[in-house]
Amino acid sequence: MASSLIPFDDVAYCRDVLNGECDEDLDARLAQEASELGIDIDFGDLTSSMSSTTISEPLAPRLSHSTDRDAIRRTRDCIELQTLLKRQLDERNRFLDFQHQTRKRLLSQQFAARDSSQEEHAEQIQKMHNHNEVLTDELEQRQLQAEIDLRAELDGRKQAMLIRLRHMEAYCRSPSISPSSSEARNSGTSVSSFEEHEPRHVTDKDYRTLAATYRERDAMDGLHQSKIEVLRGKQERQLRDFAARKEREVDQIIKANDGAEAHMENESRKDLDSLQQALDEKKSRLERRWKIASTVEVAKMEANTGKVFALPDDLNIDIS
């Protein structure tokens, strides 16, 4: 994501440092003043070194600082040169304040953007954890209901088997021939329709079936518990796989967020470097302009008075 911050505001620089003017206009005005004095100044690339700014004869020799005491005194006492120096010092102070405020504002914006991003990412991760907890609860509820349903199904099967077992026990306990029915027939007494049915004969097969049913009953609880354990094992694996999958999703988001924050930090460093580069270029341009302006002002004073003036010391932005 590209940085949305503006490291250097040239409009604010012109307003706050140059009193609403711009470098180009100031350079052009200075060049015009030099031209009127018959001095040819080639400003060249004012974003590079001082060597790109050339001054022709007869001013070039004046770039070496004079050691003549009278020349130094004239420069020190010259109102025009002192006024120029005061303007340059004011401009330097405005630049230093602008530099401080610009750095402070950019750092503040970067800190705010970083904090906002980290807060957004933390909130995103927390929402994912909360959502995953809800999904986990829902899965556990479904698994619990599945076990309840299985138990109900197994209980139903057990009840059906017990009913079948009771019927088989009753069947096998019943006599093959009902004596009361035989006596009733011999005496001519009427019997009920149930008693008039053909007598039942309990066979060995019936007893074997009953015995098998007993074995089924005895083994049923263990079999049902095994099925429940199988279901629980399957559910445990399902829950474990689900949790691992969701954790991987969270880890992927965390990794992506870490990458985004690292990218933001990298862009912040680039913005700071860009700001410093712009400030250094402005600083160098100011210092060159001050030097040329002082040299031009000395030439004017020499032309007006016919006397030699010392070139003022270079004014630098950095205060040691």
C-alpha positions in Angstrom: 0.0 0.0 0.0 1.5 3.3 -1.1 2.0 6.0 1.5 -0.8 8.6 1.7 1.4 11.1 3.6 3.1 14.1 2.0 6.6 14.3 3.5 7.4 17.8 2.2 4.9 20.5 1.6 6.4 23.0 -0.8 3.5 25.4 -0.5 3.9 25.5 3.3 7.7 26.0 2.8 7.2 29.0 0.6 4.6 30.4 3.0 6.4 29.8 6.3 10.0 30.2 5.3 10.1 32.5 2.3 7.3 34.8 3.3 5.0 33.6 0.5 7.6 33.8 -2.2 9.3 30.9 -4.0 12.9 29.9 -4.7 12.6 30.6 -8.4 11.4 34.2 -7.9 14.0 34.9 -5.3 16.8 33.5 -7.5 15.5 35.5 -10.5 15.4 38.7 -8.5 18.9 38.1 -7.2 20.2 37.4 -10.7 18.5 40.7 -11.9 20.2 42.7 -9.2 23.6 41.2 -10.2 23.0 41.9 -13.8 22.2 45.5 -13.1 25.7 45.7 -11.4 27.2 44.1 -14.5 27.8 40.9 -12.6 27.0 37.7 -14.5 25.8 35.0 -12.2 24.9 31.5 -13.4 22.9 29.8 -10.7 23.1 26.5 -12.4 21.5 23.7 -10.5 20.7 25.1 -7.1 19.8 21.7 -5.8 23.5 20.6 -6.1 26.7 21.9 -4.7 28.0 25.5 -4.6 30.4 24.8 -7.4 27.4 24.9 -9.8 26.9 28.6 -9.0 29.4 30.6 -11.0 30.2 34.3 -10.6 32.1 36.1 -13.3 34.8 38.7 -13.0 35.2 41.2 -11.4 33.2 39.7 -8.5 34.9 36.3 -8.4 38.0 37.4 -6.5 35.8 38.8 -3.8 34.7 35.2 -2.8 37.9 34.9 -0.8 37.4 36.5 2.6 39.3 39.7 3.0 41.6 40.0 6.0 41.9 43.8 5.7 40.9 45.3 9.0 39.4 48.4 7.4 37.3 46.2 5.0 36.1 44.0 7.8 35.2 47.1 9.8 33.3 48.6 6.9 31.3 45.4 6.5 30.6 45.2 10.2 29.4 48.8 10.3 27.5 48.7 7.1 23.8 49.1 7.8 22.8 47.5 4.5 24.9 44.4 5.1 23.8 44.1 8.7 20.1 44.4 7.6 20.7 41.7 5.0 22.3 39.5 7.6 19.3 40.0 9.9 16.9 39.0 7.2 19.0 35.9 6.5 19.1 35.0 10.2 15.3 35.4 10.4 15.0 33.2 7.4 17.3 30.6 8.9 15.2 30.6 12.1 12.0 30.2 10.1 13.7 27.3 8.2 14.8 25.6 11.4 11.3 26.0 12.9 9.7 24.7 9.7 12.2 21.8 9.6 11.3 20.9 13.2 7.6 21.2 12.7 7.6 19.3 9.5 9.5 16.4 11.0 7.3 16.4 14.0 4.1 16.4 11.9 5.3 13.6 9.7 6.4 11.4 12.7 3.1 12.1 14.4 1.2 11.1 11.3 3.3 7.9 11.0 2.8 7.0 14.6 -1.0 7.6 14.3 -1.2 5.5 11.2 0.9 2.7 12.8 -1.2 2.7 16.0 -4.4 2.7 13.9 -3.2 -0.2 11.8 -2.1 -2.2 14.8 -5.4 -1.5 16.5 -7.3 -2.5 13.4 -5.3 -5.7 13.1 -5.7 -6.6 16.8 -9.5 -6.0 16.5 -9.6 -8.2 13.4 -7.8 -11.1 15.1 -10.0 -10.7 18.2 -13.1 -10.9 16.0 -11.8 -14.0 14.4 -11.1 -15.6 17.7 -14.6 -14.7 18.9 -16.2 -16.0 15.7 -14.2 -19.3 16.0 -15.4 -19.7 19.5 -19.0 -19.4 18.4 -18.3 -21.9 15.6 -16.7 -24.3 18.0 -19.6 -24.0 20.4 -22.0 -24.7 17.6 -20.0 -27.7 16.5 -19.9 -29.1 20.0 -23.6 -28.6 20.3 -24.2 -30.6 17.1 -21.9 -33.3 18.3 -23.7 -33.5 21.7 -27.0 -33.7 19.9 -25.6 -36.4 17.6 -24.7 -38.5 20.7 -28.1 -37.9 22.2 -29.7 -39.0 19.0 -27.5 -42.1 18.9 -28.3 -43.0 22.5 -32.0 -42.6 21.8 -31.7 -44.9 18.7 -29.7 -47.5 20.7 -32.1 -47.3 23.6 -35.0 -47.9 21.1 -33.3 -50.9 19.7 -32.7 -52.3 23.2 -36.3 -51.8 24.2 -37.5 -53.5 21.0 -35.1 -56.4 21.7 -36.3 -56.7 25.4 -40.0 -56.7 24.2 -39.1 -59.4 21.7 -37.3 -61.3 24.4 -40.3 -61.2 26.8 -42.5 -62.6 24.1 -40.1 -65.4 23.4 -39.8 -66.2 27.1 -43.6 -66.3 27.4 -43.9 -68.4 24.3 -41.3 -70.9 25.5 -42.9 -71.1 29.0 -46.3 -72.0 27.6 -47.3 -75.7 27.6 -47.6 -77.6 24.4 -51.2 -78.7 25.2 -53.6 -76.9 27.5 -55.1 -79.5 30.0 -58.1 -77.3 30.7 -58.9 -77.2 27.0 -58.8 -81.0 26.8 -61.0 -81.5 29.8 -63.5 -78.9 28.5 -63.7 -80.7 25.2 -64.2 -84.1 26.9 -67.0 -82.8 29.1 -68.6 -80.9 26.3 -68.1 -77.5 28.0 -67.7 -74.5 25.8 -64.2 -72.9 25.7 -63.1 -69.5 24.5 -61.9 -68.9 21.0 -58.3 -68.5 22.2 -58.4 -71.9 23.9 -59.9 -73.5 20.8 -56.6 -72.7 18.8 -54.4 -75.6 18.0 -51.9 -76.4 20.8 -48.3 -74.9 20.4 -45.2 -77.1 20.2 -42.0 -75.4 21.6 -39.1 -76.8 19.6 -35.4 -76.9 20.1 -35.1 -74.2 17.5 -37.3 -71.9 19.7 -35.0 -72.5 22.7 -31.9 -71.8 20.6 -33.4 -68.6 19.4 -34.2 -67.6 23.0 -30.7 -68.4 24.0 -29.3 -66.3 21.2 -31.5 -63.5 22.2 -30.2 -63.7 25.8 -26.7 -63.4 24.4 -27.7 -60.5 22.3 -29.1 -58.8 25.4 -26.0 -59.4 27.4 -23.8 -58.1 24.7 -26.0 -55.2 23.7 -24.8 -52.7 26.4 -21.2 -53.2 25.5 -21.9 -53.0 21.8 -23.9 -49.8 22.2 -21.1 -48.3 24.4 -18.6 -49.1 21.7 -20.6 -47.3 19.1 -20.8 -44.3 21.4 -17.1 -44.4 21.9 -16.5 -44.6 18.1 -18.8 -41.6 17.6 -16.9 -39.7 20.3 -13.6 -40.5 18.8 -14.8 -39.3 15.4 -16.1 -36.1 16.9 -12.9 -35.5 18.8 -10.9 -35.7 15.6 -13.4 -33.5 13.8 -13.2 -30.9 16.6 -9.4 -31.1 16.7 -9.1 -30.7 12.9 -11.6 -27.9 13.0 -9.6 -26.0 15.7 -6.3 -26.6 13.8 -7.9 -25.3 10.5 -9.2 -22.2 12.2 -5.8 -21.6 14.0 -4.1 -21.8 10.6 -6.5 -19.2 9.2 -5.7 -16.9 12.1 -2.0 -17.5 11.6 -2.3 -16.6 8.0 -4.1 -13.3 8.8 -1.4 -12.5 11.5 1.3 -13.2 8.9 -0.4 -10.9 6.4 -0.9 -8.2 9.0 2.8 -8.5 10.0 3.7 -8.1 6.4 1.5 -5.0 6.0 3.0 -3.4 9.1 6.5 -4.1 7.9 5.6 -2.5 4.6 4.2 0.5 6.4 7.4 0.8 8.4 9.4 0.6 5.2 7.3 3.3 3.6 7.6 5.4 6.7 11.4 5.2 6.5 11.2 6.2 2.8 9.0 9.2 3.7 11.5 10.3 6.4 14.4 9.9 3.9 12.4 11.8 1.3 11.7 14.6 3.7 15.3 14.8 4.9 16.5 14.9 1.3 14.0 17.7 0.5 15.1 19.7 3.6 18.8 19.2 2.7 18.2 20.5 -0.8 16.3 23.5 0.6 19.0 24.1 3.1 21.7 24.1 0.5 19.8 26.4 -1.8 19.2 28.9 1.1 22.9 28.9 2.0 24.0 29.4 -1.6 21.5 32.2 -2.1 22.6 33.9 1.1 26.2 33.7 0.0 25.5 35.1 -3.4 23.2 37.8 -1.9 26.0 38.9 0.5 28.5 38.9 -2.4 26.1 41.0 -4.5 25.5 43.4 -1.6 29.2 43.8 -1.1 29.6 44.6 -4.8 26.9 47.2 -4.6 28.5 48.8 -1.6 31.9 48.9 -3.3 30.4 50.3 -6.4 28.6 53.0 -4.4 31.5 53.9 -2.1 34.6 53.0 -4.1 36.0 51.3 -1.1 36.7 47.7 -0.4 34.4 45.7 1.9 35.1 42.3 3.4 32.9 39.4 2.3 30.7 38.4 5.3 31.3 34.9 6.8 29.1 32.2 5.3 25.9 31.7 7.0 25.0 28.1 7.6 21.7 26.5 8.6 23.2 24.0 11.0 23.9 25.6 14.4 26.8 24.0 16.2 
